Amino acid sequence: MEELITQVCEKTGLPADGARTAVETVINFLKSKLPTAMGDQLDQVVGGSETTGLGDVAKKFGGLFGK
């Protein structure tokens, strides 16, 4: 998640604490809209303990939305 927070800081100019709040808010929103298993995978990807490749997660999200 730190890499994502850093990117948000760089692209928006937000301080680190503001970027962290924004990232956590978006992640929590996404998790509230996804099935539990997909939310768990999202946690793994952004949490740094990536056991599933980001491409695999993206494919699953696409399938969820009919793509």
Phi and psi restraints in degrees (value plus and minus 20) as a CYANA .aco file:
   2 GLU   PHI     -82.1   -42.1
   2 GLU   PSI     -57.0   -17.0
   3 GLU   PHI     -83.7   -43.7
   3 GLU   PSI     -61.7   -21.7
   4 LEU   PHI     -85.1   -45.1
   4 LEU   PSI     -62.5   -22.5
   5 ILE   PHI     -81.8   -41.8
   5 ILE   PSI     -62.4   -22.4
   6 THR   PHI     -80.8   -40.8
   6 THR   PSI     -63.5   -23.5
   7 GLN   PHI     -83.9   -43.9
   7 GLN   PSI     -60.4   -20.4
   8 VAL   PHI     -83.2   -43.2
   8 VAL   PSI     -62.2   -22.2
   9 CYS   PHI     -78.5   -38.5
   9 CYS   PSI     -68.1   -28.1
  10 GLU   PHI     -85.3   -45.3
  10 GLU   PSI     -60.7   -20.7
  11 LYS   PHI    -103.2   -63.2
  11 LYS   PSI     -44.1    -4.1
  12 THR   PHI    -131.0   -91.0
  12 THR   PSI     -39.7     0.3
  13 GLY   PHI      61.5   101.5
  13 GLY   PSI     -14.2    25.8
  14 LEU   PHI     -88.9   -48.9
  14 LEU   PSI     127.7   167.7
  15 PRO   PHI     -88.0   -48.0
  15 PRO   PSI     141.5   181.5
  16 ALA   PHI     -75.7   -35.7
  16 ALA   PSI     -61.1   -21.1
  17 ASP   PHI     -88.1   -48.1
  17 ASP   PSI     -55.9   -15.9
  18 GLY   PHI     -89.0   -49.0
  18 GLY   PSI     -60.5   -20.5
  19 ALA   PHI     -85.6   -45.6
  19 ALA   PSI     -60.2   -20.2
  20 ARG   PHI     -80.7   -40.7
  20 ARG   PSI     -64.8   -24.8
  21 THR   PHI     -81.3   -41.3
  21 THR   PSI     -63.0   -23.0
  22 ALA   PHI     -83.8   -43.8
  22 ALA   PSI     -66.4   -26.4
  23 VAL   PHI     -83.2   -43.2
  23 VAL   PSI     -66.4   -26.4
  24 GLU   PHI     -82.5   -42.5
  24 GLU   PSI     -57.8   -17.8
  25 THR   PHI     -83.5   -43.5
  25 THR   PSI     -66.2   -26.2
  26 VAL   PHI     -85.0   -45.0
  26 VAL   PSI     -64.0   -24.0
  27 ILE   PHI     -82.6   -42.6
  27 ILE   PSI     -64.0   -24.0
  28 ASN   PHI     -84.6   -44.6
  28 ASN   PSI     -57.2   -17.2
  29 PHE   PHI     -83.0   -43.0
  29 PHE   PSI     -68.7   -28.7
  30 LEU   PHI     -79.1   -39.1
  30 LEU   PSI     -64.4   -24.4
  31 LYS   PHI     -82.7   -42.7
  31 LYS   PSI     -52.8   -12.8
  32 SER   PHI     -90.7   -50.7
  32 SER   PSI     -40.8    -0.8
  33 LYS   PHI    -118.3   -78.3
  33 LYS   PSI     -32.4     7.6
  34 LEU   PHI    -123.4   -83.4
  34 LEU   PSI     137.1   177.1
  35 PRO   PHI     -80.0   -40.0
  35 PRO   PSI     131.6   171.6
  36 THR   PHI     -72.1   -32.1
  36 THR   PSI     -64.9   -24.9
  37 ALA   PHI     -80.7   -40.7
  37 ALA   PSI     -58.4   -18.4
  38 MET   PHI     -92.4   -52.4
  38 MET   PSI     -55.7   -15.7
  39 GLY   PHI     -82.2   -42.2
  39 GLY   PSI     -58.6   -18.6
  40 ASP   PHI     -83.8   -43.8
  40 ASP   PSI     -60.8   -20.8
  41 GLN   PHI     -85.5   -45.5
  41 GLN   PSI     -58.5   -18.5
  42 LEU   PHI     -80.9   -40.9
  42 LEU   PSI     -63.5   -23.5
  43 ASP   PHI     -78.2   -38.2
  43 ASP   PSI     -62.2   -22.2
  44 GLN   PHI     -83.5   -43.5
  44 GLN   PSI     -61.9   -21.9
  45 VAL   PHI     -89.0   -49.0
  45 VAL   PSI     -69.1   -29.1
  46 VAL   PHI    -101.4   -61.4
  46 VAL   PSI     -38.7     1.3
  47 GLY   PHI    -102.8   -62.8
  47 GLY   PSI     -27.1    12.9
  48 GLY   PHI      71.7   111.7
  48 GLY   PSI     -26.7    13.3
  49 SER   PHI    -121.7   -81.7
  49 SER   PSI      29.3    69.3
  50 GLU   PHI     -83.5   -43.5
  50 GLU   PSI      88.8   128.8
  51 THR   PHI    -122.0   -82.0
  51 THR   PSI     -37.9     2.1
  52 THR   PHI    -137.8   -97.8
  52 THR   PSI     114.9   154.9
  53 GLY   PHI     -83.6   -43.6
  53 GLY   PSI     130.4   170.4
  54 LEU   PHI     -79.0   -39.0
  54 LEU   PSI     -55.6   -15.6
  55 GLY   PHI     -81.5   -41.5
  55 GLY   PSI     -59.4   -19.4
  56 ASP   PHI     -84.1   -44.1
  56 ASP   PSI     -62.2   -22.2
  57 VAL   PHI     -85.1   -45.1
  57 VAL   PSI     -62.5   -22.5
  58 ALA   PHI     -81.3   -41.3
  58 ALA   PSI     -60.5   -20.5
  59 LYS   PHI     -81.8   -41.8
  59 LYS   PSI     -61.4   -21.4
  60 LYS   PHI     -86.3   -46.3
  60 LYS   PSI     -60.2   -20.2
  61 PHE   PHI     -82.7   -42.7
  61 PHE   PSI     -63.1   -23.1
  62 GLY   PHI     -80.1   -40.1
  62 GLY   PSI     -60.5   -20.5
  63 GLY   PHI     -84.1   -44.1
  63 GLY   PSI     -54.8   -14.8
  64 LEU   PHI     -83.2   -43.2
  64 LEU   PSI     -54.6   -14.6
  65 PHE   PHI    -121.1   -81.1
  65 PHE   PSI      -3.4    36.6
  66 GLY   PHI      61.0   101.0
  66 GLY   PSI       2.0    42.0
